[in-house]
C-alpha cells in the first residue's frame, strides 16, 4: 500500500455553532472536532453533559491549539466565530 501524505490542518482554526454543540474547523473549512452540549430543557436528565458555556469554552480552547503550537495562519482574513 502506498504511503499517504499526512493531511494538513491549516491555521487558524475557528469555532462554529452547530445544532447540539460546536464544531472546530480549520482555515479550509474542514470540520476537525465536535463538542456537544446538553440540549435538554431539564438539566437533571443528563448531569454529566456539558452546559452550553462549558462546551463553548472547550471548543474555543481546542481552536487555540495551532496558535499555542506556533503555527502561522494560512488565511489572514479568517476569524474565530465563537470564543
Biotite code that builds the C-alpha atoms (Angstrom):
import biotite.structure as struc

atoms = struc.array([
    struc.Atom([0.000, 0.000, 0.000], chain_id="A", res_id=1, res_name="UNK", atom_name="CA", element="C"),
    struc.Atom([1.484, 3.408, -0.917], chain_id="A", res_id=2, res_name="UNK", atom_name="CA", element="C"),
    struc.Atom([2.368, 5.713, 1.944], chain_id="A", res_id=3, res_name="UNK", atom_name="CA", element="C"),
    struc.Atom([-0.142, 8.530, 2.357], chain_id="A", res_id=4, res_name="UNK", atom_name="CA", element="C"),
    struc.Atom([0.911, 12.116, 2.994], chain_id="A", res_id=5, res_name="UNK", atom_name="CA", element="C"),
    struc.Atom([-0.322, 13.479, 6.308], chain_id="A", res_id=6, res_name="UNK", atom_name="CA", element="C"),
    struc.Atom([-3.268, 15.848, 5.993], chain_id="A", res_id=7, res_name="UNK", atom_name="CA", element="C"),
    struc.Atom([-2.557, 19.499, 6.606], chain_id="A", res_id=8, res_name="UNK", atom_name="CA", element="C"),
    struc.Atom([-4.851, 21.268, 9.034], chain_id="A", res_id=9, res_name="UNK", atom_name="CA", element="C"),
    struc.Atom([-4.266, 24.929, 8.179], chain_id="A", res_id=10, res_name="UNK", atom_name="CA", element="C"),
    struc.Atom([-4.466, 27.540, 10.884], chain_id="A", res_id=11, res_name="UNK", atom_name="CA", element="C"),
    struc.Atom([-6.288, 29.431, 12.142], chain_id="A", res_id=12, res_name="UNK", atom_name="CA", element="C"),
    struc.Atom([-8.981, 27.171, 13.486], chain_id="A", res_id=13, res_name="UNK", atom_name="CA", element="C"),
    struc.Atom([-12.428, 28.540, 14.273], chain_id="A", res_id=14, res_name="UNK", atom_name="CA", element="C"),
    struc.Atom([-15.445, 27.519, 16.321], chain_id="A", res_id=15, res_name="UNK", atom_name="CA", element="C"),
    struc.Atom([-18.804, 27.242, 14.572], chain_id="A", res_id=16, res_name="UNK", atom_name="CA", element="C"),
    struc.Atom([-22.058, 26.714, 16.445], chain_id="A", res_id=17, res_name="UNK", atom_name="CA", element="C"),
    struc.Atom([-23.973, 23.668, 15.229], chain_id="A", res_id=18, res_name="UNK", atom_name="CA", element="C"),
    struc.Atom([-27.179, 22.036, 16.358], chain_id="A", res_id=19, res_name="UNK", atom_name="CA", element="C"),
    struc.Atom([-26.391, 20.435, 19.712], chain_id="A", res_id=20, res_name="UNK", atom_name="CA", element="C"),
    struc.Atom([-22.952, 21.955, 20.212], chain_id="A", res_id=21, res_name="UNK", atom_name="CA", element="C"),
    struc.Atom([-19.925, 23.335, 18.414], chain_id="A", res_id=22, res_name="UNK", atom_name="CA", element="C"),
    struc.Atom([-17.618, 22.289, 15.577], chain_id="A", res_id=23, res_name="UNK", atom_name="CA", element="C"),
    struc.Atom([-13.951, 23.229, 15.281], chain_id="A", res_id=24, res_name="UNK", atom_name="CA", element="C"),
    struc.Atom([-12.997, 23.950, 11.661], chain_id="A", res_id=25, res_name="UNK", atom_name="CA", element="C"),
    struc.Atom([-9.631, 24.644, 10.038], chain_id="A", res_id=26, res_name="UNK", atom_name="CA", element="C"),
    struc.Atom([-8.912, 27.581, 7.700], chain_id="A", res_id=27, res_name="UNK", atom_name="CA", element="C"),
    struc.Atom([-10.098, 25.490, 4.754], chain_id="A", res_id=28, res_name="UNK", atom_name="CA", element="C"),
    struc.Atom([-13.468, 24.778, 6.364], chain_id="A", res_id=29, res_name="UNK", atom_name="CA", element="C"),
    struc.Atom([-12.763, 21.103, 7.222], chain_id="A", res_id=30, res_name="UNK", atom_name="CA", element="C"),
    struc.Atom([-14.505, 20.048, 10.428], chain_id="A", res_id=31, res_name="UNK", atom_name="CA", element="C"),
    struc.Atom([-11.885, 18.701, 12.807], chain_id="A", res_id=32, res_name="UNK", atom_name="CA", element="C"),
    struc.Atom([-13.775, 18.077, 16.036], chain_id="A", res_id=33, res_name="UNK", atom_name="CA", element="C"),
    struc.Atom([-17.174, 18.356, 17.659], chain_id="A", res_id=34, res_name="UNK", atom_name="CA", element="C"),
    struc.Atom([-18.033, 19.346, 21.231], chain_id="A", res_id=35, res_name="UNK", atom_name="CA", element="C"),
    struc.Atom([-21.563, 18.510, 22.261], chain_id="A", res_id=36, res_name="UNK", atom_name="CA", element="C"),
    struc.Atom([-23.671, 20.218, 24.912], chain_id="A", res_id=37, res_name="UNK", atom_name="CA", element="C"),
    struc.Atom([-26.720, 19.245, 26.911], chain_id="A", res_id=38, res_name="UNK", atom_name="CA", element="C"),
    struc.Atom([-29.686, 20.245, 24.759], chain_id="A", res_id=39, res_name="UNK", atom_name="CA", element="C"),
    struc.Atom([-32.317, 19.024, 27.208], chain_id="A", res_id=40, res_name="UNK", atom_name="CA", element="C"),
    struc.Atom([-34.519, 21.604, 28.895], chain_id="A", res_id=41, res_name="UNK", atom_name="CA", element="C"),
    struc.Atom([-34.278, 19.532, 32.084], chain_id="A", res_id=42, res_name="UNK", atom_name="CA", element="C"),
    struc.Atom([-30.633, 19.837, 33.154], chain_id="A", res_id=43, res_name="UNK", atom_name="CA", element="C"),
    struc.Atom([-31.152, 16.976, 35.601], chain_id="A", res_id=44, res_name="UNK", atom_name="CA", element="C"),
    struc.Atom([-31.711, 14.429, 32.813], chain_id="A", res_id=45, res_name="UNK", atom_name="CA", element="C"),
    struc.Atom([-28.034, 14.177, 31.946], chain_id="A", res_id=46, res_name="UNK", atom_name="CA", element="C"),
    struc.Atom([-25.982, 15.912, 34.612], chain_id="A", res_id=47, res_name="UNK", atom_name="CA", element="C"),
    struc.Atom([-22.741, 14.657, 33.022], chain_id="A", res_id=48, res_name="UNK", atom_name="CA", element="C"),
    struc.Atom([-23.373, 16.512, 29.741], chain_id="A", res_id=49, res_name="UNK", atom_name="CA", element="C"),
    struc.Atom([-21.583, 19.815, 29.192], chain_id="A", res_id=50, res_name="UNK", atom_name="CA", element="C"),
    struc.Atom([-23.515, 23.039, 29.615], chain_id="A", res_id=51, res_name="UNK", atom_name="CA", element="C"),
    struc.Atom([-23.569, 25.407, 26.650], chain_id="A", res_id=52, res_name="UNK", atom_name="CA", element="C"),
    struc.Atom([-20.918, 27.617, 28.268], chain_id="A", res_id=53, res_name="UNK", atom_name="CA", element="C"),
    struc.Atom([-18.662, 24.640, 29.078], chain_id="A", res_id=54, res_name="UNK", atom_name="CA", element="C"),
    struc.Atom([-18.959, 23.256, 25.537], chain_id="A", res_id=55, res_name="UNK", atom_name="CA", element="C"),
    struc.Atom([-18.217, 26.670, 24.010], chain_id="A", res_id=56, res_name="UNK", atom_name="CA", element="C"),
    struc.Atom([-15.136, 27.140, 26.209], chain_id="A", res_id=57, res_name="UNK", atom_name="CA", element="C"),
    struc.Atom([-13.798, 23.653, 25.431], chain_id="A", res_id=58, res_name="UNK", atom_name="CA", element="C"),
    struc.Atom([-14.290, 24.245, 21.704], chain_id="A", res_id=59, res_name="UNK", atom_name="CA", element="C"),
    struc.Atom([-12.608, 27.677, 21.903], chain_id="A", res_id=60, res_name="UNK", atom_name="CA", element="C"),
    struc.Atom([-9.599, 26.158, 23.667], chain_id="A", res_id=61, res_name="UNK", atom_name="CA", element="C"),
    struc.Atom([-9.272, 23.396, 21.059], chain_id="A", res_id=62, res_name="UNK", atom_name="CA", element="C"),
    struc.Atom([-9.368, 26.075, 18.340], chain_id="A", res_id=63, res_name="UNK", atom_name="CA", element="C"),
    struc.Atom([-6.388, 27.812, 20.000], chain_id="A", res_id=64, res_name="UNK", atom_name="CA", element="C"),
    struc.Atom([-4.098, 24.774, 19.570], chain_id="A", res_id=65, res_name="UNK", atom_name="CA", element="C"),
    struc.Atom([-2.386, 25.942, 16.345], chain_id="A", res_id=66, res_name="UNK", atom_name="CA", element="C"),
    struc.Atom([-1.572, 29.301, 17.970], chain_id="A", res_id=67, res_name="UNK", atom_name="CA", element="C"),
    struc.Atom([-0.185, 27.583, 21.069], chain_id="A", res_id=68, res_name="UNK", atom_name="CA", element="C"),
    struc.Atom([1.988, 25.362, 18.880], chain_id="A", res_id=69, res_name="UNK", atom_name="CA", element="C"),
    struc.Atom([3.280, 28.376, 16.959], chain_id="A", res_id=70, res_name="UNK", atom_name="CA", element="C"),
    struc.Atom([1.618, 27.661, 13.608], chain_id="A", res_id=71, res_name="UNK", atom_name="CA", element="C"),
    struc.Atom([1.159, 30.658, 11.335], chain_id="A", res_id=72, res_name="UNK", atom_name="CA", element="C"),
    struc.Atom([-2.313, 31.447, 9.942], chain_id="A", res_id=73, res_name="UNK", atom_name="CA", element="C"),
    struc.Atom([-2.807, 30.374, 6.336], chain_id="A", res_id=74, res_name="UNK", atom_name="CA", element="C"),
    struc.Atom([-5.573, 32.862, 5.538], chain_id="A", res_id=75, res_name="UNK", atom_name="CA", element="C"),
    struc.Atom([-5.212, 36.328, 7.024], chain_id="A", res_id=76, res_name="UNK", atom_name="CA", element="C"),
    struc.Atom([-8.947, 37.081, 6.829], chain_id="A", res_id=77, res_name="UNK", atom_name="CA", element="C"),
    struc.Atom([-10.172, 34.019, 8.769], chain_id="A", res_id=78, res_name="UNK", atom_name="CA", element="C"),
    struc.Atom([-11.888, 34.875, 12.048], chain_id="A", res_id=79, res_name="UNK", atom_name="CA", element="C"),
    struc.Atom([-12.862, 32.900, 15.092], chain_id="A", res_id=80, res_name="UNK", atom_name="CA", element="C"),
    struc.Atom([-16.662, 32.789, 15.205], chain_id="A", res_id=81, res_name="UNK", atom_name="CA", element="C"),
    struc.Atom([-17.154, 31.950, 18.891], chain_id="A", res_id=82, res_name="UNK", atom_name="CA", element="C"),
    struc.Atom([-14.719, 32.115, 21.760], chain_id="A", res_id=83, res_name="UNK", atom_name="CA", element="C"),
])
